[in-house]
Amino acid sequence: MTEPMFITLIILLCAFALFIQGKFRADLIALCALAVLGLTGILTFNELVAGFANPVVIMLAALYIVGAGLFNTGIIEKIGNKLLNYCGGNEWKSLLIVMVTAGLLSALLSGTGIVAILLPLVMSMALQQKTSPTRYLLPLAYACSIGGLITLTGTPSNMIVANVLRENGLETFSFFDFAPIGLIAFIAGLFFMLTLGRLLLPEKTIAANNSVKGLSAGELAGMYKVYDLLHYLHIPASSDIVGERLSDLQLPIQYELTLIEIQRKSKDKQLPLLQKQQTISARANEVLHPDDIILVFGEEDAVQRLAEHYELEFKHFNTEQIKKHFLSSKFGLTEILIVPNSDYENQTLIDVHFREKYQCNVLAINRNGEYIQADVGTERLKPGDAILIHGEWENIERISSDLEDVIVIGTTSEESSAVDSKSKTWIALTIMGIMIVLLSIASIPPALSVLTAALLMIVTGCVRSMEDAYQKINWEPILLIAAMLGLTAAFDDTGGVRMISDWMALLFNNIGAHGLLAVFYLLTLILSQFIPYGAATVVMTPLALTSAVNQGIDPVPVFLSLAVAGSLALATPRVATTNALVMTAGDYKYEDFTVIGIATQIFIGVIVVITIPLFFPF
C-alpha cells in the first residue's frame, strides 16, 4: 500500500465514521475531506474542483429550478388533490392511490417536494375518513423514494450510474430506460406495503375532523393542552409595566412566557361617551396601557412571578370565554413543519426574527412527541420539528406561502397559489414536456437538456427571478455529490479501488454474477442509510465497474442494482428528507422506520436481483 493510498483511505474512513455519527452535515464532512486531499497534495487543484463541473451536479441543480417552476404554478398540488379525491373509505384503496400518486409524481420531480405538497392533502384525507394519518404518511414517503427510480432524473443515483456508464463508453441511458427496473422496484414496494407492510404500520390516535387542510385550530389547542397554559392578567394604572414596550420586556427570556394578545378599552367614534373592547395582536413594538388585559401563555408559576414583579392582577375566566378570543375569525392556530435544509434549520426563532417577520407567536415545539414550551425562542430548530403558532389568519397565510422553509399542517383560512395565471401552468407543463422529449431521444447531453428547461422556466416567469431560482436549489446534495466524486476519484487514482476490488474478488470468487449483484446491492444499501442523496452510489460505482470487469460480466446490471439500493434510504428518518418530513406529522418513532424500512428494502432487493438480468443480461 502506497503512502497516498494509505492517506486517502484514512480520510475516507474518517469521513464515513462522521457520516455514521450524524452530528455534522454530510456536505460539510465531504468538503472537509476533499480539502484535506488537496492540502496533502494527493489531488491537484484541477482534480479537486473537477466534481463541481460534473454533468450530474449541473443536472441536479437545474432540476431543482425545473421543479420549482412546476411547484410554483400549483399544478402538482392540483393533480395530487384531484387524485386523492378518489380515495374512498377503504384503507387499502386509499393507500394504493396515495402511493401511486406519490410514486408517479416523484418520477418526474423531487421526492421531497412531492411530500411537501401531498403531506397536508394526505393528512386531510385521513382525517376526513376518521383514520389515523400514521397509516398513510410513511408509505407516502417510501413511495416518493422508490418512485424516483422510474426515470433518469427521478433520483441522483440514476443520474450517477448513467453518467459513469457514458464516461466509460458503455450503455447510454435515456429518460425512460430505467423504467423497467424502476417500475418493478416500485410495484414490489407497493405490493409489500399493501400486504405485510400494512400489518407493520403503527396506528396512533390523532384527532380527526372534517377540516379542509388537517387538524382544526381547536383540535391543535387540545392536543398541545394550550388552554391549561393560558392566563389573563389585568394591568392596574400603578403598575411599573405601564408604558413598557413588549420587545423591551423580553418576556420569553426573562419569564419563559409569551404574550399573545391585548384587550384594550377604546372610545367609540360614533358615541364618544361609550367605550368598546378591542383585541390587539401582541406585536413587538406594542406599548402597554393602564387597564389593559393581557393574555399570556406559560406555566402558572412563571405567570405568578410576572404578576408579583409588576403587581398585576389575575383575572378569572372560563374556557369558553377564552376560546372566543383565542380562536376566532380573526385569530387562529396552526402547526407547521420545518423542512430539512431550510433556512430555519439549526437556527433559533429569535435568529430568524420569526415574530417580527410574520407577527405570529410560537407557543410550543413538538419534537418527536416531546413538547417544548419553555424557551422556545432560543431552541435551535431541527428538521421535522412541528411548531404551534398563533396569530391573525392573514399572517398565518403568509407563512403558508413560504414552502421552501415550512409546511403548514393545520388549518389556514383560504388557499392561495404562488403563481396566478393558468397560462403559466401550461407554459411550465410545455417546458417539462420538451425536457422529457429531449432526454428521451438523447440527441443532446442530458445535462444540457435539463439546463435548457431550467433557463426557460426563469425566462418565462414560471420561476420569478434568478434570485428565486438560486433559493430553490438545495445546495447540500449538490455539494455533497461534487465532493464525493473528488474523493472517489482520489481513491481510484491512488490504486485503492483496484486493491479493494482484488480483495472482493478473493472473497466472492465463486458466487457468480447474481451473487455479485446481490453483494453490491447490499453494500450500497448499507452505505445509503448513512450517506444521503445517492452519494453512496458515487462511492460504489468504481468498485462495481472494476469488479464486474474482473469477473468478465457486463457492468450495466450491477450498476442498476447500485441505483436501486442508493435510492432506498428507508430504514432511518435521518438521511432521507422524505422520511424526516413525515416523522413528526405521523408521530413515528425511529423503530417504525427501522422495522418497516429494512423489511421493504430486503423484499425489493430480492425482486430486483432476480429481474434485472432478465432486462439487462450479464
Secondary structure, 3 states (H helix, E strand, C coil): CCHHHHHHHHHHHHHHHHHHHCCCCHHHHHHHHHHHHHHCCCCCHHHHHHHHHCHHHHHHHHHHHHHHHHHHCCHHHHHHHHHHCCCCCCHHHHHHHHHHHHHHHHCCCCHHHHHHHHHHHHHHHHHHCCCCHHHCHHHHHHHHHHHHHHCCCCCHHHHHHHHHHHHCCCCCCCCCCCHHHHHHHHHHHHHHHHCHHHHHCCCCCCCCCCCCCCCCHHHHHHHCCCHHHEEEEECCCCCCCCCCEHHHHCHHHHCCCEEEEEEEEEECCCCCCCEEEEEEECCCCCECCCCCEEEEECCHHHHHHHHHHHCCEEECCCHHHHHHHHCCCCEEEEEEEECCCCCCCCCCCCCCCHHHHHCCEEEEEEECCEEECCCHHHCCCCCCCEEEEEEEHHHHHHHHCCCCCEEECCCCCCCCCCCCCHHHHHHHHHHHHHHHHHHHHCCCCHHHHHHHHHHHHHHCCCCCCHHHHHHHCCHHHHHHHHHHHHHHHHHHHCCHHHHHHHHHHHHCCCCHHHHHHHHHHHHHHHHHCCCCCCHHHHHHHHHHHHHHHHCCCCHHHHHHHHHHHHCCCCCCCCCCHHHHHHHHHCCCCHHHHHHHHHHHHHHHHHHHHHHHHHHCCC
